[in-house]
Amino acid sequence: MTGRPRAIVVVTGSELVRGERTDRNGPFLAAEALRLGLEPARIVIVGDAPEELAAAVAEGVAAEVCLISGGLGPTHDDRTVEMVARALGRDLHVDAELERQIEAVSRAAAERLKRPYADFQSGVTKQATIPDGAISLGLAGTAPGLLADHDGGRVVVVLPGPPSELQRLWPNALETDAFRALLARTQPPGRRVLRFFGVSESAVARALAEAGGDGDGVEATICARDFEIHVDLVVEPGAEERADALESALLPPIERWLYSRDERPIEEHVLALLRARGLTLATAESETGGIVASRLTSIPGASDVFVGGVVAYANAVKEALLGVPAGLLEAKGAVSAEAAGAMARGARERLGADVAVAVTGVAGPGGGTPEKPVGLVYLHAEGPDGGLAREFSFPGDRGSIRARSAVGALHLVRRLLTRSRDEAV
């Protein structure tokens, strides 16, 4: 355990507990807490049932920092503010200025929707009702963010549930006197990031153990994500030399698979390499159905080097749009190294790109044969100076096979661009 102030994140919403939506606020707030020098102790996801919510909030406010998301709306099951007041032992009151602000937003919405303002009025008062001593962090829509300090410097922050609204109001919490006073007692840890591709999680864990393991102010985490291995070193103030020594001992046996020391995703690295070399890229995808292109275009500014892609699921499309010979498909099959190579060369030629990458495989759950089982994937990257090809046999379900195939394709382009042909994958 560290000496940093503890932070507990409470994420509310029955839809999260039922699995209807995936929590994005908990990881965001925990990462922010760590960045600021707090110790994220736990993330609690709780539904809207009053007794469950009351217990979670009561546990949260016992920490130096409690960060709560959700339950700030105008409906009967939005109970977060009530439970925070109960946990702090405070009464509730209607904040007149906050009510005026929410009313202005609600009247504009009523006019836009051509509905009477009376439909909104009770919700306006409810959302303007806050615990005694709390302050508003501003509005996101009609939901206010709130902050209350208590018990000699502890802080409770309540933010709206929609991630975009939460992230919009979060900086306002950091600007309050109460939060600044709390952060003045902290010193953020350092963080080092190591990203690997092509090495197993067990090999990285063995290298870490042989390097002496973490401890003495350095905490190491190893996480496997879609065929990549991510190692994060959290370094307490004063432990920099220990971190240097650990990193120096850790890397030699696995450094050949190290591709990054930052948190940029592989698609961002590929785009940067293309820009540095003045090259353009195209994709030809069968099994991944456009995932590679989607990852590339998720990065702002990708259009300066990514020209486009072809999702060629049917053989007829492979022939018509990518120029894959019908005879090749008949003789070798759509899932073959030869088909992947022809797809890449066809995409490069037909789309006018300097580099192209192709993916074809069997994602399952059906469609596999003894010769070509589920998980068999062929990748091919082709550039001005030739190409690189890889065959993989991925375990897992359809989603994980497709995700790993896309990551493998992007790393194959990286290897082609860096000319590290001797790198094993």
Secondary structure, DSSP 8 states (H G I E B T S, - for coil): --SS-EEEEEEE-HHHHTTSS---HHHHHHHHHHHTT-EEEEEEEE-S-HHHHHHHHHHHHTSSEEEEES--SSSTT--HHHHHHHHHT--EEE-HHHHHHHHHHHHHHHHHHT--THHHHHHHHHHTEEETT-EEEEEETTEEEEEEEETTTEEEEEE-SSHHHHHHHHHHHHTSHHHHHHHTT----EEEEEEEESS-HHHHHHHHHHTT-SBTTEEEEEEEETTEEEEEEEE-TT-HHHHHHHHHHHSTTTGGGEEESS---HHHHHHHHHHHHT--EEEEESTTTTHHHHHHHTSTTGGGTEEEEEE--SHHHHHHHH---HHHHHHH-SSSHHHHHHHHHHHHHHTT-SEEEEEEE--SSS---SSS-TTEEEEEEEETTEEEEEEEE--S-HHHHHHHHHHHHHHHHHHHHHT-TT---
